[in-house]
Amino acid sequence: MSRIYRRGAAAGFGNEAPAASGLKPPASPRSKPLKRPSQQRAHFTVNTIYDDFVRIWRRDGWDGLTTRAVALEAGFSVGTLYEYFPSKEALASGYVRHTVETMLARIDAEVTQPANADWRTRVRRLVAIACGADDEVTGIVFDADIIGLESRIAEPKHHRRVFEEFCEAWRRALCACPDLPTVPDAARVQALVLAVWGARRYRLLLQGAALEPAQWVSEMQALCLAALEGKGAGPQT
């Protein structure tokens, strides 16, 4: 997995608004986390901060969110929070990266690594994770508010990096299926990731004006299964 904590091209997530839009890109490093937790206690601290960050954001909205409020809610000093996150934008950036890393880890643990699973079972699980079917159970929050904030916390290269990471995770998962009818090429994998991840993001922006969650996940699973079986799909090159 790539890292976001002041490590070159991997810093941050989202996308930068183009100059022609009149919106300013992230203005300073304050929109990025300062460091990555390396010890168990630090991981506990950061995860606790994330939990309370999300809870306050959902309760009070972005304008009502402050780093001080998050620190107090989490039971840490403001100075401790600032060791990792110099601003609430940096908190948002770190949290989005956390959601991506959680998804990648789940794909590996639940799809790629299990033995003796048939390819349809693996693909259904892969698509369910990508669609966020279990987010409420796992405690992950990825919603329209987070998507709306992306232009303030990151740049286009970070969207590209996440897309590449998802494509690689899907490729490894599909390579773990010895019974797959045909091995998909890079173009097919990219198309499937775009279909599922892009649909998830657009569905969030529609805010309920689309299929019910369970039906949507089922339809996306059927679409991916059909594509991997070669049904209704164009030739692979």
URMOHU-V863882 format. One record per backbone hydrogen bond with DSSP energy under -0.5 kcal/mol. CO is the residue of the C=O (numbers start at 1). NH is the residue of the N-H. E is the energy in kcal/mol with one decimal. If there is no record, write none. Layout:
BEGIN
co:nh:e
CO:NH:E
CO:NH:E
END
This chain:
BEGIN
co:nh:e
4:6:-1.5
7:10:-1.5
8:11:-1.9
13:155:-0.6
14:159:-0.7
18:21:-1.7
18:23:-0.6
19:22:-1.7
28:31:-1.7
29:32:-2.2
30:90:-0.6
39:43:-2.5
40:44:-2.3
41:45:-2.3
42:46:-2.7
43:47:-2.6
44:48:-2.3
45:49:-2.2
46:50:-2.5
47:51:-2.3
48:52:-2.1
49:53:-2.5
50:54:-2.5
51:55:-2.0
52:56:-2.6
53:57:-2.4
54:58:-2.6
55:59:-1.6
56:60:-3.5
57:61:-2.1
60:64:-0.6
62:65:-1.1
66:70:-2.0
67:71:-2.5
68:72:-2.5
69:73:-2.4
70:74:-2.4
71:75:-1.0
71:76:-2.4
77:81:-1.8
78:82:-2.5
79:83:-1.0
80:83:-0.6
80:84:-0.5
81:84:-1.5
81:85:-3.3
84:34:-3.3
87:91:-1.6
88:92:-2.3
89:93:-2.5
90:94:-2.6
91:95:-2.6
92:96:-2.4
93:97:-2.0
94:98:-2.2
95:99:-2.1
96:100:-2.0
97:101:-2.7
98:102:-2.1
99:103:-2.1
100:104:-2.5
101:105:-2.3
102:106:-2.1
103:107:-2.3
104:108:-1.9
105:109:-2.5
106:110:-3.1
107:111:-1.7
107:112:-2.1
108:113:-2.6
118:122:-2.1
119:123:-2.6
120:124:-2.5
121:125:-2.0
122:126:-2.7
123:127:-2.7
124:128:-2.2
125:129:-2.3
126:130:-2.2
127:131:-2.3
128:132:-0.6
128:133:-2.6
129:132:-1.1
132:135:-1.5
134:137:-0.5
134:138:-2.4
135:139:-1.4
135:140:-1.4
140:142:-0.5
143:147:-2.0
144:148:-2.4
145:149:-0.9
146:149:-0.7
146:150:-0.7
147:150:-1.0
149:152:-2.2
149:153:-0.5
150:153:-1.3
150:154:-1.3
151:17:-0.5
155:158:-1.5
155:159:-0.9
156:160:-2.0
157:161:-2.0
158:162:-2.2
159:163:-2.5
160:164:-2.4
161:165:-2.2
162:166:-2.6
163:167:-2.6
164:168:-2.3
165:169:-2.3
166:170:-2.7
167:171:-2.5
168:172:-2.4
169:173:-2.2
170:174:-2.7
171:175:-2.2
172:176:-0.9
173:176:-0.5
174:177:-1.6
176:178:-0.8
177:180:-1.7
182:184:-0.6
185:189:-2.1
186:190:-2.6
187:191:-2.3
188:192:-2.2
189:193:-2.5
190:194:-2.7
191:195:-2.3
192:196:-2.5
193:197:-2.7
193:198:-0.6
194:198:-1.5
195:199:-1.2
196:200:-2.2
197:201:-2.1
198:202:-2.4
199:203:-2.6
200:204:-1.8
201:205:-1.7
202:206:-1.6
203:207:-0.8
203:208:-0.6
204:207:-0.8
206:209:-0.6
212:216:-2.7
213:217:-2.6
214:218:-2.2
215:219:-2.3
216:220:-2.4
217:221:-2.4
218:222:-2.2
219:223:-2.3
220:224:-2.2
221:225:-2.6
222:226:-2.4
223:227:-2.2
224:228:-2.2
225:229:-1.4
226:230:-0.7
226:231:-2.5
228:182:-0.6
230:232:-0.5
230:233:-0.7
END
